[in-house]
Amino acid sequence: MKFFINPPQVSSVYPHPADPSWPLFYILDPVHVLKSMRNNCLNQRNSGKCMYFPDLSSTDPKPPILTASFKALRELHEAEQDELLKIAPTPSLKALDRRTWKGKMLKFASRIFNESTIAALNPTTIQHAKGTAALMATIPTWW
């Protein structure tokens, strides 16, 4: 959006490219961003439900591409579901199930993108756990 004005700058109001008398208001709705992230992760069509994204912490002009996998979250949940003490207590079966209508609710999305889940993913050997944790760690910075 910042490229709508010259020189580019971040703002919440931008002039309309066709009619400057009609301003464009740019507002991020964090609730819908969070629910969309969850739904996009669940709706990936590849076998690991993988998403690919650039390493946001890299200063390299061509940052490495990381892989986040919703399957890693399911494996973490399965590994802990019978444990009395859980490292990642918040993800539930309803939150991790694509078919759950209630899964579209913010409550279930926030159970997945939780700090304890991020912390639980980092030390595991689950495939793509590190990339999944890296993607999930960027989400709180958007608030």
C-alpha positions as CSV (number, residue, x, y, z in Angstrom):
1,M,0.0,0.0,0.0
2,K,2.9,2.4,0.7
3,F,3.6,2.5,-3.1
4,F,0.3,4.4,-3.7
5,I,2.0,7.6,-2.7
6,N,5.2,9.3,-3.8
7,P,7.6,9.1,-1.9
8,P,6.5,5.7,-0.5
9,Q,5.5,5.8,3.2
10,V,3.4,3.7,5.5
11,S,0.0,5.2,6.4
12,S,-3.6,4.3,7.0
13,V,-5.0,6.7,4.4
14,Y,-3.9,6.7,0.8
15,P,-5.1,8.8,-2.2
16,H,-7.2,6.8,-4.7
17,P,-5.1,6.3,-7.8
18,A,-8.0,7.2,-10.1
19,D,-9.7,9.9,-8.0
20,P,-7.6,11.6,-5.3
21,S,-10.8,13.1,-3.8
22,W,-11.8,9.6,-2.7
23,P,-9.3,8.5,0.0
24,L,-8.5,4.8,0.5
25,F,-8.4,3.6,4.1
26,Y,-6.1,0.7,4.8
27,I,-6.9,-1.1,7.9
28,L,-5.6,-4.5,9.1
29,D,-8.0,-6.7,11.0
30,P,-5.8,-8.9,13.1
31,V,-8.7,-11.3,14.0
32,H,-9.3,-12.1,10.3
33,V,-5.6,-12.3,9.6
34,L,-5.2,-14.9,12.3
35,K,-8.2,-16.9,11.1
36,S,-7.0,-16.7,7.5
37,M,-3.5,-17.9,8.5
38,R,-5.0,-21.0,10.2
39,N,-7.4,-21.7,7.3
40,N,-4.6,-21.2,4.7
41,C,-2.4,-23.7,6.6
42,L,-5.2,-26.2,6.8
43,N,-6.2,-25.9,3.1
44,Q,-2.7,-26.6,1.6
45,R,-3.1,-29.4,-0.9
46,N,0.4,-31.0,-0.6
47,S,0.9,-34.1,1.6
48,G,2.5,-32.2,4.6
49,K,0.2,-29.2,4.4
50,C,3.4,-27.2,3.8
51,M,3.7,-23.5,3.2
52,Y,6.9,-21.9,1.9
53,F,8.0,-18.5,3.0
54,P,11.2,-16.4,3.0
55,D,13.2,-16.3,6.3
56,L,12.0,-13.0,7.7
57,S,15.0,-12.7,10.0
58,S,17.5,-12.9,7.2
59,T,19.3,-9.8,6.0
60,D,20.4,-11.6,2.8
61,P,19.0,-10.0,-0.4
62,K,17.9,-13.5,-1.4
63,P,16.7,-15.0,1.9
64,P,16.5,-18.7,2.3
65,I,13.1,-20.3,1.9
66,L,11.7,-22.0,5.0
67,T,8.9,-24.6,5.2
68,A,6.1,-24.5,7.7
69,S,3.9,-27.6,8.0
70,F,0.5,-28.0,9.7
71,K,1.4,-31.7,9.8
72,A,4.1,-30.8,12.4
73,L,1.4,-29.3,14.6
74,R,-0.7,-32.4,14.4
75,E,2.3,-34.6,15.1
76,L,3.2,-32.5,18.2
77,H,-0.4,-32.8,19.4
78,E,-0.5,-36.6,18.8
79,A,2.8,-37.0,20.7
80,E,1.5,-35.2,23.7
81,Q,-2.2,-36.1,23.8
82,D,-1.8,-38.9,26.4
83,E,0.7,-37.0,28.5
84,L,-0.3,-35.6,31.9
85,L,2.1,-32.7,31.5
86,K,2.1,-31.1,28.1
87,I,4.6,-28.7,26.6
88,A,2.0,-27.4,24.1
89,P,-1.3,-27.7,26.0
90,T,-3.4,-25.3,23.8
91,P,-3.8,-27.1,20.3
92,S,-6.9,-29.2,20.4
93,L,-8.3,-31.7,17.9
94,K,-11.1,-29.3,17.0
95,A,-8.5,-26.5,16.3
96,L,-6.4,-28.9,14.2
97,D,-9.3,-30.3,12.2
98,R,-10.1,-28.8,8.8
99,R,-13.6,-30.1,8.8
100,T,-14.6,-28.5,12.1
101,W,-16.9,-25.5,11.4
102,K,-16.1,-24.1,14.8
103,G,-12.4,-24.2,13.7
104,K,-13.1,-20.9,11.9
105,M,-13.6,-19.2,15.2
106,L,-10.8,-17.0,16.7
107,K,-10.7,-19.2,19.8
108,F,-9.5,-22.2,17.9
109,A,-7.1,-20.2,15.7
110,S,-5.5,-18.6,18.8
111,R,-5.0,-22.1,20.3
112,I,-2.8,-23.0,17.4
113,F,-0.8,-19.7,17.1
114,N,0.2,-19.7,20.8
115,E,3.6,-18.9,22.4
116,S,3.6,-22.3,24.2
117,T,3.1,-24.1,20.9
118,I,6.0,-22.2,19.3
119,A,8.2,-23.0,22.3
120,A,7.2,-26.7,22.1
121,L,8.1,-26.9,18.4
122,N,11.7,-25.6,18.6
123,P,13.4,-28.5,20.5
124,T,11.5,-31.3,18.7
125,T,12.8,-33.4,15.8
126,I,9.5,-33.3,13.9
127,Q,10.0,-32.6,10.2
128,H,9.6,-28.8,9.5
129,A,9.1,-28.0,13.2
130,K,11.7,-25.2,13.1
131,G,10.2,-23.5,10.0
132,T,6.7,-23.9,11.5
133,A,7.9,-22.2,14.7
134,A,9.6,-19.4,12.8
135,L,6.4,-18.6,10.8
136,M,4.3,-18.8,14.0
137,A,6.7,-16.5,15.8
138,T,6.1,-13.7,13.3
139,I,2.4,-13.6,13.9
140,P,2.5,-11.9,17.3
141,T,4.6,-9.1,15.8
142,W,1.6,-8.2,13.6
143,W,-0.5,-7.2,16.6
